[in-house]
């Protein structure tokens, strides 16, 4: 899912207070247009709100759920960012996704009633827990909620396919450029800057996710900066040439 992040981009203050505020509800959440309550009327939003569980902010490094745990809920990221990863048969960590505000995690647990991956906060994050059995019951009463949830599941499948396509790309430049464009697009969906954002994940996580070494990730970012396509200041990224970045992602850019 696709995936959400700096002083300019982190959703830290809303009209109703801090985004980490766990007493917020669906009707006052600024993410409601891209999260589950889309297309619901106020009464339906209240019904959804009644089943959602909100805890205090999760700190960096804390888990929301772990691989192979019994599946009970899906989760909406309200602020911060989350890394999903699985442990391979060889005991190695494989990053499977990054998730930002308004995105849903945990749907990989539906098929086998256990989570296929673990989810860990990349920074202080607020999470809405949505018990799946109650969501199912509510969806039967609210067809528009059921349709939207199916759309979210379809989006998850599509983004998994996009990742496979991304990892099949020939060059490291294409992979890194594609990830930057993905983050840019997801920021735009949250009405944040598509051109400037902070990467909440480490270079190690990026390399793991893209099947590249840390050194290669750093070299690509440096190369894109020299080409005046990106401006890179540690984790701060500015897309200086959107068309150029898309050309790199498509493999059409020549050095």
C-alpha positions in Angstrom: 0.0 0.0 0.0 0.7 1.7 -0.8 2.9 4.1 0.8 3.7 8.0 4.1 6.4 12.8 6.1 8.5 15.8 7.5 7.9 19.1 9.2 6.3 20.1 6.0 4.6 16.8 5.4 3.9 15.0 8.6 0.4 15.4 9.6 1.2 16.8 13.0 -1.4 19.5 13.6 -5.0 19.5 12.5 -7.9 21.9 13.1 -8.9 19.6 15.9 -5.4 19.3 17.5 -2.5 16.9 17.2 -2.7 14.0 14.7 -1.3 11.7 17.4 -4.4 12.6 19.5 -6.0 9.2 20.2 -9.4 10.8 21.1 -10.0 11.9 17.6 -12.9 10.4 15.7 -13.6 9.5 12.0 -15.8 12.5 11.4 -13.1 15.0 12.5 -10.1 13.1 10.9 -8.6 14.9 8.0 -7.8 11.5 6.4 -11.4 10.4 6.1 -11.5 11.0 2.4 -8.8 8.4 1.7 -9.5 6.0 4.6 -12.5 3.8 5.2 -15.2 6.4 5.9 -15.3 7.6 2.3 -18.8 8.0 0.8 -20.5 7.3 4.2 -23.1 9.6 5.7 -22.7 10.9 9.2 -24.8 8.2 10.8 -22.8 5.5 9.0 -19.5 7.2 10.0 -20.7 7.1 13.6 -21.4 3.4 13.3 -17.9 2.8 11.9 -16.4 5.0 14.6 -18.0 2.9 17.3 -16.0 -0.2 16.4 -12.6 1.5 15.9 -10.1 1.2 18.7 -7.6 3.9 19.2 -4.6 3.6 21.5 -2.0 6.1 22.6 0.8 6.7 20.0 3.1 3.8 19.1 6.7 4.6 19.5 9.5 4.1 16.9 10.4 0.4 16.7 7.3 -0.9 18.4 5.2 -3.6 16.7 1.6 -3.2 15.7 1.4 -7.0 15.0 3.9 -9.7 14.3 4.2 -12.3 11.5 2.2 -15.5 12.2 0.1 -13.9 15.0 -3.6 -14.7 14.9 -5.4 -12.3 12.6 -8.0 -10.2 14.4 -7.9 -6.7 12.9 -6.8 -4.4 10.1 -5.2 -1.1 11.0 -5.3 2.4 9.6 -2.3 4.6 9.9 -3.4 8.0 11.2 0.0 9.6 11.6 3.6 8.6 11.3 4.7 5.7 9.1 5.0 1.9 9.3 7.3 -0.7 7.8 6.0 -4.1 7.0 8.4 -7.0 6.8 8.6 -10.8 6.8 11.3 -13.2 8.0 12.4 -15.6 5.4 13.0 -19.3 5.9 16.7 -18.4 6.2 16.0 -16.0 9.1 16.6 -12.8 7.0 14.3 -9.8 7.2 12.6 -8.9 3.9 10.9 -5.5 3.8 7.6 -5.8 2.0 6.1 -2.3 2.2 6.0 1.2 3.7 2.7 2.6 4.8 1.7 6.3 5.4 -1.3 8.1 6.9 -4.6 7.1 5.4 -3.4 3.6 4.4 -4.6 0.3 5.7 -2.3 -2.5 6.9 -2.8 -6.0 8.1 -5.0 -7.2 5.1 -2.4 -9.9 4.4 -3.8 -11.8 7.4 -7.3 -12.3 6.0 -6.6 -15.3 3.8 -5.0 -17.6 6.4 -6.2 -16.0 9.6 -2.7 -15.1 10.6 -0.5 -12.2 9.6 1.9 -12.9 6.7 4.2 -10.1 7.8 5.1 -8.0 10.8 4.4 -4.3 11.1 6.7 -1.9 13.0 6.5 1.9 13.5 9.3 3.8 11.7 8.6 6.8 13.9 6.0 7.8 16.5 2.7 6.9 14.9 -1.0 6.8 15.7 -3.0 3.8 14.6 -6.7 3.0 14.4 -7.4 -0.7 15.0 -10.5 -2.0 13.2 -11.6 -5.5 14.4 -12.3 -7.5 11.3 -15.3 -9.4 12.5 -17.1 -6.2 13.5 -16.1 -4.6 10.2 -17.6 -7.5 8.4 -20.9 -7.2 10.3 -21.0 -3.4 9.7 -20.2 -3.9 6.0 -23.3 -6.0 5.6 -25.4 -3.1 6.9 -23.5 -0.5 4.9 -22.9 -1.6 1.3 -20.8 1.5 0.5 -18.4 0.5 3.3 -18.1 -3.0 1.9 -17.4 -1.7 -1.6 -14.7 0.7 -0.4 -13.0 -2.1 1.6 -13.0 -4.3 -1.4 -11.4 -1.4 -3.3 -8.7 -1.1 -0.7 -8.0 -4.8 -1.0 -7.8 -4.5 -4.8 -5.4 -1.6 -4.4 -3.2 -3.8 -2.1 -3.1 -6.5 -4.7 -2.3 -3.9 -7.4 0.5 -2.5 -5.4 1.9 -6.0 -4.7 2.0 -6.5 -8.5 3.6 -3.1 -9.0 6.3 -4.1 -6.5 7.0 -7.3 -8.5 7.2 -5.2 -11.6 9.5 -2.8 -9.9 11.9 -5.5 -8.7 12.0 -6.9 -12.2 13.3 -3.6 -13.6 16.8 -3.9 -14.9 18.5 -1.0 -13.2 18.9 0.3 -9.6 18.1 3.8 -11.0 14.7 2.7 -12.1 13.9 1.1 -8.8 14.9 4.0 -6.7 13.2 6.5 -9.0 10.0 4.4 -8.9 10.0 4.4 -5.1 10.4 8.2 -5.0 7.5 8.6 -7.4 5.4 6.3 -5.3 6.0 8.3 -2.2 5.4 11.6 -4.1 2.0 10.3 -5.4 0.9 9.1 -2.0 1.8 12.5 -0.5 -0.3 14.2 -3.2 -3.2 11.9 -2.3 -3.0 13.2 1.2 -2.9 16.8 -0.2 0.7 17.2 0.9 3.7 18.3 -1.1 4.4 15.9 -3.9 7.8 17.6 -4.5 9.2 17.7 -1.0 9.1 15.0 1.6 11.2 13.3 4.3 12.0 9.6 4.0 11.0 8.0 7.3 12.9 4.8 6.4 16.6 4.1 6.5 18.8 3.6 3.4 19.1 0.0 4.7 15.3 -0.5 4.6 15.1 1.1 1.1 17.8 -1.3 -0.2 16.2 -4.3 1.4 12.8 -3.4 -0.1 14.3 -2.7 -3.6 16.7 -5.6 -3.6 19.8 -3.3 -3.6 22.7 -2.7 -1.3 22.8 0.3 0.9 25.8 1.6 -1.1 23.9 1.3 -4.4 20.9 3.2 -3.0 23.3 6.0 -1.9 25.1 6.1 -5.2 21.8 6.3 -7.1 20.5 9.2 -5.0 23.8 11.0 -5.5 23.7 10.4 -9.2 20.1 11.7 -9.4 21.2 14.8 -7.5 24.1 15.4 -9.9 21.7 15.2 -12.7 19.6 17.9 -10.9 16.6 15.5 -10.8 16.5 15.2 -7.0 17.9 17.4 -4.3 19.0 15.1 -1.4 19.8 16.3 2.1 20.1 13.2 4.2 16.5 12.1 4.5 15.0 15.2 3.0 14.1 14.7 -0.7 13.0 17.4 -3.2 12.0 16.4 -6.7 13.5 19.1 -8.9 12.7 17.5 -12.2 9.5 15.4 -12.1 9.6 14.6 -15.9 13.3 13.6 -15.5 12.5 11.3 -12.6 9.7 9.6 -14.5 12.1 9.1 -17.4 14.6 7.4 -15.1 11.8 5.2 -13.7 10.8 4.2 -17.2 14.3 3.5 -18.2 14.2 6.2 -20.9 16.8 8.6 -19.2 20.3 8.4 -20.6 23.3 9.7 -18.6 
